[in-house]
Amino acid sequence: MRYVNANKVLPEKLIEEIQKYVQGETLYIPKQETKHQKWGTSSGGRRLLDRRNAAIRNSFISGSSIHQLAEEYYLSTETIKKIVYSHKK
């Protein structure tokens, strides 16, 4: 989260109103609910994990063992189990 000076983005009247409640403090203003994105949406990280997990599931279906997949993908056997036994396809 980066810092933005209120003087650069807010009207003077709004700053004066906010100063009635807080002065000289860092204030977090959350996004509107409709503006929230799921983790990894912007960076593409979610897409990469979905592709990796699909490859793990396919390998498991094709006969690879949990242990083999854990070693191949550098994940714990418990993580591999969560991926291959999840209902997400």
C-alpha positions as CSV (number, residue, x, y, z in Angstrom):
1,M,0.0,0.0,0.0
2,R,1.5,3.3,-0.9
3,Y,1.1,6.6,0.8
4,V,-0.8,9.5,-0.9
5,N,-0.9,13.0,0.4
6,A,-4.5,14.0,0.9
7,N,-3.7,17.6,-0.3
8,K,-3.0,16.2,-3.8
9,V,-6.2,14.1,-4.2
10,L,-8.9,15.5,-2.0
11,P,-10.8,18.8,-2.1
12,E,-9.9,21.3,0.6
13,K,-13.4,21.2,2.2
14,L,-13.3,17.4,2.5
15,I,-9.8,17.6,4.2
16,E,-11.2,20.2,6.6
17,E,-14.1,17.8,7.4
18,I,-11.7,14.9,8.0
19,Q,-9.5,17.0,10.2
20,K,-12.4,17.3,12.6
21,Y,-11.9,13.6,13.4
22,V,-8.2,12.9,12.8
23,Q,-5.1,15.0,12.2
24,G,-1.6,14.1,11.3
25,E,-2.4,10.3,11.2
26,T,-2.2,7.7,8.5
27,L,-5.8,6.9,7.5
28,Y,-6.7,3.9,5.5
29,I,-9.7,4.3,3.1
30,P,-10.9,0.9,1.9
31,K,-12.0,0.1,-1.6
32,Q,-15.7,-0.2,-2.3
33,E,-16.9,-3.8,-2.3
34,T,-17.5,-3.7,-6.0
35,K,-13.9,-2.7,-6.7
36,H,-12.2,-5.7,-4.9
37,Q,-10.4,-8.2,-7.0
38,K,-9.5,-11.8,-6.0
39,W,-5.9,-12.5,-5.1
40,G,-3.6,-12.7,-8.1
41,T,-6.1,-11.3,-10.6
42,S,-4.0,-8.3,-11.5
43,S,-0.6,-9.9,-11.4
44,G,-1.6,-13.2,-13.2
45,G,-0.4,-15.2,-10.2
46,R,-3.8,-16.8,-9.8
47,R,-3.8,-18.0,-13.5
48,L,-0.3,-19.5,-13.0
49,L,-1.4,-21.4,-9.9
50,D,-4.6,-22.6,-11.6
51,R,-2.5,-23.9,-14.6
52,R,0.0,-25.6,-12.2
53,N,-2.8,-27.2,-10.2
54,A,-4.5,-28.5,-13.4
55,A,-1.2,-30.0,-14.5
56,I,-0.9,-31.7,-11.1
57,R,-4.4,-33.1,-11.3
58,N,-3.8,-34.4,-14.8
59,S,-0.6,-36.1,-13.8
60,F,-2.3,-37.7,-10.8
61,I,-5.1,-39.0,-13.1
62,S,-2.5,-40.3,-15.5
63,G,-0.9,-42.4,-12.7
64,S,1.7,-40.2,-11.0
65,S,1.8,-40.8,-7.2
66,I,1.3,-38.1,-4.6
67,H,5.0,-38.5,-3.5
68,Q,6.2,-38.1,-7.1
69,L,4.2,-35.0,-7.6
70,A,5.4,-33.5,-4.3
71,E,9.0,-33.9,-5.4
72,E,8.4,-32.7,-8.9
73,Y,6.6,-29.5,-7.9
74,Y,8.5,-28.9,-4.6
75,L,5.3,-29.1,-2.6
76,S,4.4,-31.0,0.5
77,T,2.4,-34.2,0.1
78,E,-0.4,-32.6,2.0
79,T,-0.6,-29.7,-0.5
80,I,-0.6,-32.2,-3.4
81,K,-3.5,-34.1,-1.7
82,K,-5.5,-30.9,-1.3
83,I,-5.0,-30.1,-5.0
84,V,-5.8,-33.5,-6.4
85,Y,-8.7,-34.3,-4.1
86,S,-10.3,-30.8,-4.4
87,H,-13.5,-30.6,-6.4
88,K,-12.3,-27.7,-8.5
89,K,-11.8,-28.9,-12.1
